[in-house]
Amino acid sequence: MMLLFHCARFFNDEDWHVKNGQLSDGMGVFVGVVVQWLMPLFFTLSAMAIYYALRFRSNRQYLAERCKRLLIPFVFGTLALIPPQVYIECATHGRFSGSFVAFYPHYFEGWYGFGGNFAWMGLHLWYLEVLFVFSLLTLPLFRLLRGAGAQRLIASLGRLCEKPGGIFALAVPIGGMELLVNLQPDGIGRRDFGGWSLLTYLVIFCLGYVVACDERFRKAMERQRVLALVCGVIAVAAGCVLARSGHPSRAPHMAFLRAFHTWFCLVAFLGFGSRYLSFSNAALKYATEAVMPFYILHQTVIVVLGYFLIGWAAGVAVKYVVLLFAAFVVIAAVYELAVRRLPALRFLFGMKRATR
């Protein structure tokens, strides 16, 4: 989905690192819908994974693992894989003329987003940076939630969520945080990172950990998955109608609608996943190991390929399919032929050592 999403960014009507000459309203709708739940799903799954990681790791082991899996790939990507994106953005936006080799020293001049070039947030790798910070900030809280008293409270919340529609009550904290951050749209309410405020991501991240703490949440999501899907579709339709009617996106009712729509989608994904995807095989094991390299590589590959597709006289649909297919093939080839096989690259891409 991340690949589908960022290929669509080449065609939607918002500014990006590189844009096709012909834009598409359909791609804009696709991007606008997916952005409501894509990164919230990432943070939810990451927090659930942390729950299981803390069952077997001490704090020291956990922090060391976070550095290896998140910080090292982030630093490597920011220095090696992000500069081509910034170069292409500068070249296509008229801010630099010359080769990439000539541009690279200028990459370290100033801060990206503040008139400079150095992508301190890693562009699409911002998720690794933020997840690393969240992992440090929430460690004391997550350890506290494993205590007996906290587990009793979580169990009570789980029993509430077992009731029909009860699981949707967990959207309320998301809506509350959206109301808070909307008071400062140019401060804590900025949505430069994946369409949401960082504080809203933090709430979603904590909710992801909580729902991993008790089996009742998983069962509730599985039982109410169809209702969640239906409600999610209704919510996105209502949001589109209200937006077209001129309702501001930061209005209180829009903030809660957005929060509930996102949570409906998360419950649906997790519920259907619990029901139908609780198995493993060789293909899934291979794909699981490839997740981090795929994520780190994908946007750089899309931007570079998109740069060479700008002048091609073809329709949006044809270009989208070609870009999508070509990006997948290139990423898969780089992973299989280089990243997966070379110990140094495995380390830089946050992978574990290869097992024989």
C-alpha positions as CSV (number, residue, x, y, z in Angstrom):
1,M,0.0,0.0,0.0
2,M,2.9,2.4,0.7
3,L,4.1,1.7,-2.9
4,L,0.6,2.3,-4.3
5,F,0.3,5.5,-2.2
6,H,3.6,7.1,-3.2
7,C,3.3,6.2,-6.8
8,A,0.0,8.1,-6.7
9,R,1.8,11.1,-5.2
10,F,3.5,11.5,-8.6
11,F,0.0,12.3,-10.1
12,N,-2.1,14.0,-7.4
13,D,-2.6,17.8,-7.2
14,E,-0.4,18.4,-4.2
15,D,3.2,19.4,-4.5
16,W,5.8,16.7,-4.2
17,H,9.5,16.0,-4.9
18,V,8.7,15.3,-8.6
19,K,5.4,15.6,-10.4
20,N,3.9,14.3,-13.7
21,G,2.9,16.9,-16.3
22,Q,-0.7,15.7,-16.2
23,L,-2.3,15.4,-12.8
24,S,-5.3,13.4,-11.8
25,D,-8.3,14.2,-9.5
26,G,-8.8,10.4,-9.0
27,M,-5.3,10.0,-7.7
28,G,-6.0,12.9,-5.3
29,V,-9.0,11.2,-3.9
30,F,-7.1,7.9,-3.5
31,V,-4.3,9.7,-1.7
32,G,-6.7,11.7,0.5
33,V,-8.5,8.5,1.6
34,V,-5.4,6.3,2.2
35,V,-3.6,9.0,4.2
36,Q,-6.3,8.8,6.8
37,W,-5.3,5.4,8.0
38,L,-2.0,4.3,6.4
39,M,0.5,5.8,8.9
40,P,-1.9,5.2,11.9
41,L,-1.8,1.5,10.9
42,F,2.0,1.6,10.8
43,F,2.2,3.0,14.3
44,T,-0.5,0.6,15.6
45,L,1.3,-2.4,14.3
46,S,4.7,-1.1,15.6
47,A,3.3,-0.7,19.1
48,M,1.8,-4.2,19.0
49,A,5.2,-5.6,18.0
50,I,6.8,-3.7,20.9
51,Y,4.4,-5.4,23.3
52,Y,5.8,-8.8,22.3
53,A,9.4,-7.6,22.2
54,L,9.2,-6.4,25.8
55,R,8.1,-9.8,26.9
56,F,11.6,-11.2,26.1
57,R,13.9,-8.2,26.3
58,S,15.3,-6.2,29.2
59,N,15.3,-2.4,28.8
60,R,18.9,-2.4,27.7
61,Q,18.3,-5.1,25.1
62,Y,15.2,-3.3,23.9
63,L,17.0,0.0,23.4
64,A,19.9,-1.7,21.6
65,E,17.5,-3.4,19.3
66,R,15.7,0.0,18.6
67,C,19.1,1.5,17.7
68,K,19.9,-1.3,15.3
69,R,16.5,-1.6,13.7
70,L,15.6,2.1,13.5
71,L,18.3,4.6,14.2
72,I,21.1,3.0,12.0
73,P,18.8,2.6,8.9
74,F,17.5,6.2,9.4
75,V,21.0,7.7,9.5
76,F,22.2,5.5,6.6
77,G,19.1,6.4,4.5
78,T,19.3,10.1,5.3
79,L,23.0,10.2,4.1
80,A,22.8,7.8,1.1
81,L,19.2,7.3,-0.2
82,I,17.5,10.7,0.5
83,P,20.0,13.0,-1.3
84,P,18.8,11.8,-4.8
85,Q,15.2,12.8,-3.9
86,V,16.3,16.2,-2.7
87,Y,18.4,16.6,-5.8
88,I,15.5,15.7,-8.1
89,E,13.2,18.1,-6.2
90,C,15.7,20.9,-6.5
91,A,16.2,20.1,-10.2
92,T,12.5,20.0,-11.1
93,H,11.6,23.0,-9.0
94,G,14.3,25.2,-10.6
95,R,16.5,25.4,-7.5
96,F,19.6,23.6,-8.9
97,S,21.1,23.0,-12.3
98,G,23.8,20.4,-12.6
99,S,24.6,16.8,-11.9
100,F,23.9,14.8,-8.8
101,V,27.6,14.6,-8.0
102,A,27.8,18.4,-8.1
103,F,24.7,18.7,-5.9
104,Y,25.7,16.3,-3.1
105,P,28.0,18.7,-1.2
106,H,25.1,21.2,-1.3
107,Y,22.8,18.6,0.3
108,F,24.3,19.6,3.7
109,E,23.6,23.3,3.3
110,G,20.7,24.4,5.5
111,W,17.7,22.5,6.8
112,Y,15.1,21.0,4.5
113,G,11.8,22.6,5.0
114,F,13.5,25.8,6.2
115,G,15.1,26.9,2.9
116,G,17.9,24.4,2.9
117,N,18.6,20.9,1.6
118,F,19.6,18.6,4.5
119,A,16.7,16.3,5.1
120,W,17.0,16.1,8.9
121,M,13.7,14.2,9.1
122,G,14.7,11.8,6.4
123,L,11.7,12.6,4.1
124,H,9.8,9.4,3.9
125,L,12.1,7.9,6.6
126,W,10.6,10.3,9.2
127,Y,8.6,7.3,10.4
128,L,11.8,5.6,11.6
129,E,12.9,8.8,13.4
130,V,9.6,9.3,15.1
131,L,9.2,5.7,16.0
132,F,12.6,5.7,17.6
133,V,11.7,8.7,19.7
134,F,8.3,7.2,20.6
135,S,10.0,4.0,21.6
136,L,12.2,5.9,24.1
137,L,9.5,8.1,25.4
138,T,6.9,5.4,26.0
139,L,9.2,2.7,27.5
140,P,8.5,3.7,31.1
141,L,4.7,3.8,30.4
142,F,4.7,0.5,28.6
143,R,6.6,-1.2,31.4
144,L,4.1,0.3,33.9
145,L,1.2,-1.1,31.8
146,R,2.6,-4.6,32.3
147,G,2.1,-4.3,36.1
148,A,-0.8,-6.1,37.8
149,G,-2.8,-3.0,38.6
150,A,-2.6,-1.7,35.1
151,Q,-3.5,-5.1,33.7
152,R,-6.7,-5.2,35.7
153,L,-7.7,-1.8,34.3
154,I,-6.9,-3.0,30.8
155,A,-8.9,-6.1,31.4
156,S,-11.9,-4.0,32.4
157,L,-11.5,-1.9,29.3
158,G,-11.3,-5.1,27.3
159,R,-14.6,-6.3,28.7
160,L,-16.2,-3.0,27.7
161,C,-14.8,-3.4,24.2
162,E,-16.3,-6.9,23.9
163,K,-19.8,-5.4,24.0
164,P,-21.4,-4.5,20.6
165,G,-19.7,-1.4,19.3
166,G,-17.6,-1.1,22.4
167,I,-14.3,-1.3,20.5
168,F,-15.1,1.9,18.8
169,A,-15.0,3.8,22.0
170,L,-11.2,3.7,21.7
171,A,-11.5,6.4,19.0
172,V,-12.5,9.0,21.6
173,P,-8.8,9.6,22.8
174,I,-7.8,10.1,19.1
175,G,-10.7,12.6,18.6
176,G,-9.8,14.4,21.8
177,M,-6.1,14.8,20.8
178,E,-7.2,16.0,17.3
179,L,-9.3,18.7,19.0
180,L,-6.3,19.8,21.1
181,V,-3.8,19.9,18.3
182,N,-6.2,21.7,16.0
183,L,-6.0,24.7,18.3
184,Q,-2.4,25.2,17.1
185,P,-2.5,24.4,13.4
186,D,0.9,25.9,12.8
187,G,2.5,24.3,15.9
188,I,1.6,21.0,17.5
189,G,-1.2,20.6,15.0
190,R,1.0,20.6,11.9
191,R,0.3,17.6,9.6
192,D,3.5,17.5,7.7
193,F,4.3,13.9,8.7
194,G,1.9,11.6,6.9
195,G,-1.2,13.8,7.3
196,W,-1.4,13.7,11.1
197,S,0.0,15.6,14.1
198,L,2.8,13.8,15.9
199,L,0.9,14.0,19.1
200,T,-2.1,12.2,17.5
201,Y,0.3,9.5,16.3
202,L,1.5,9.2,19.9
203,V,-2.0,8.5,21.1
204,I,-2.6,5.9,18.3
205,F,0.8,4.4,19.2
206,C,-0.2,4.0,22.8
207,L,-3.6,2.5,21.8
208,G,-1.8,0.0,19.7
209,Y,0.2,-1.2,22.7
210,V,-2.9,-1.3,24.9
211,V,-4.9,-3.5,22.5
212,A,-2.0,-6.0,22.4
213,C,-2.1,-6.4,26.2
214,D,-5.4,-8.3,26.3
215,E,-6.8,-11.0,24.1
216,R,-10.3,-9.5,24.5
217,F,-9.4,-6.6,22.1
218,R,-8.3,-8.9,19.3
219,K,-11.5,-11.0,19.7
220,A,-13.6,-7.8,19.8
221,M,-12.0,-6.5,16.6
222,E,-12.5,-9.9,14.9
223,R,-16.2,-10.1,15.8
224,Q,-16.9,-6.5,14.8
225,R,-14.7,-6.3,11.7
226,V,-17.6,-6.1,9.2
227,L,-19.4,-3.4,11.2
228,A,-16.1,-1.5,11.4
229,L,-15.6,-1.8,7.6
230,V,-19.2,-0.5,6.9
231,C,-18.8,2.3,9.4
232,G,-15.4,3.2,7.8
233,V,-17.0,3.5,4.3
234,I,-19.9,5.6,5.7
235,A,-17.4,7.8,7.5
236,V,-15.2,8.5,4.5
237,A,-18.3,9.2,2.4
238,A,-19.6,11.6,5.0
239,G,-16.2,13.3,5.2
240,C,-16.1,13.8,1.5
241,V,-19.6,15.3,1.4
242,L,-18.9,17.7,4.3
243,A,-15.6,18.7,2.8
244,R,-17.2,19.5,-0.5
245,S,-19.9,21.5,1.4
246,G,-17.2,23.8,2.7
247,H,-16.8,22.4,6.3
248,P,-13.3,23.2,7.5
249,S,-11.1,20.1,8.1
250,R,-10.2,21.4,11.6
251,A,-13.8,22.0,12.8
252,P,-14.6,19.9,15.9
253,H,-17.1,17.7,14.2
254,M,-14.7,17.0,11.4
255,A,-11.9,16.2,13.8
256,F,-14.0,13.5,15.5
257,L,-15.3,12.2,12.2
258,R,-11.7,11.8,11.1
259,A,-10.7,10.1,14.3
260,F,-13.6,7.6,14.2
261,H,-13.0,6.9,10.5
262,T,-9.4,6.1,11.1
263,W,-10.2,3.8,14.1
264,F,-13.0,2.1,12.1
265,C,-10.4,1.3,9.4
266,L,-7.8,0.1,11.9
267,V,-10.4,-2.2,13.6
268,A,-11.4,-3.5,10.2
269,F,-7.9,-4.2,9.1
270,L,-6.9,-5.9,12.4
271,G,-10.1,-7.8,12.6
272,F,-10.0,-9.2,9.1
273,G,-6.3,-9.9,9.6
274,S,-7.0,-11.8,12.8
275,R,-9.7,-13.8,11.2
276,Y,-8.0,-14.7,7.9
277,L,-4.2,-14.1,8.1
278,S,-3.2,-16.0,11.3
279,F,-0.8,-18.3,9.5
280,S,2.7,-18.3,8.1
281,N,4.6,-19.9,5.2
282,A,7.9,-19.5,3.3
283,A,6.6,-16.6,1.2
284,L,5.4,-14.6,4.2
285,K,8.7,-15.2,6.1
286,Y,10.6,-14.0,3.1
287,A,8.4,-10.9,2.8
288,T,8.5,-10.2,6.5
289,E,12.3,-10.0,6.4
290,A,12.1,-7.7,3.3
291,V,9.7,-5.2,4.9
292,M,12.3,-2.8,6.3
293,P,14.5,-2.6,3.2
294,F,11.4,-2.3,1.0
295,Y,10.2,0.6,3.0
296,I,13.6,2.3,3.0
297,L,14.1,2.0,-0.7
298,H,10.7,2.5,-2.1
299,Q,10.3,6.3,-2.3
300,T,13.7,7.0,-3.6
301,V,13.1,4.4,-6.4
302,I,9.7,6.0,-7.2
303,V,11.1,9.5,-7.3
304,V,14.0,8.5,-9.5
305,L,11.8,6.5,-11.9
306,G,9.2,9.3,-11.9
307,Y,11.8,11.8,-12.9
308,F,12.6,9.9,-16.1
309,L,8.8,9.4,-16.8
310,I,7.9,13.1,-16.8
311,G,8.5,13.6,-20.5
312,W,6.8,10.3,-21.6
313,A,3.7,11.1,-23.6
314,A,1.3,8.6,-22.0
315,G,-1.9,8.8,-20.0
316,V,-2.0,8.9,-16.2
317,A,-3.3,5.3,-15.9
318,V,-0.6,3.9,-18.1
319,K,2.2,5.8,-16.4
320,Y,0.9,4.8,-13.0
321,V,0.9,1.1,-13.9
322,V,4.4,1.3,-15.4
323,L,5.8,3.3,-12.5
324,L,4.2,0.8,-10.0
325,F,5.5,-2.3,-11.8
326,A,9.0,-0.8,-12.5
327,A,9.4,0.4,-8.9
328,F,8.4,-3.0,-7.5
329,V,10.8,-4.9,-9.8
330,V,13.7,-2.5,-9.0
331,I,13.2,-2.7,-5.3
332,A,12.8,-6.5,-5.3
333,A,15.9,-6.9,-7.4
334,V,18.0,-4.6,-5.2
335,Y,16.8,-6.4,-2.1
336,E,17.3,-9.9,-3.4
337,L,20.6,-9.3,-5.2
338,A,22.3,-7.0,-2.8
339,V,20.7,-6.1,0.5
340,R,19.7,-9.6,1.5
341,R,23.0,-11.1,0.6
342,L,25.6,-8.7,1.9
343,P,26.1,-8.6,5.7
344,A,27.1,-4.9,5.7
345,L,23.9,-3.9,3.8
346,R,21.8,-6.1,6.1
347,F,23.1,-4.2,9.0
348,L,22.6,-0.7,7.4
349,F,19.0,-1.7,6.4
350,G,18.1,-2.7,10.0
351,M,18.0,-6.5,9.2
352,K,19.1,-9.3,11.5
353,R,22.0,-11.5,10.6
354,A,21.3,-14.1,8.0
355,T,20.5,-17.5,9.5
356,R,21.8,-20.6,7.7
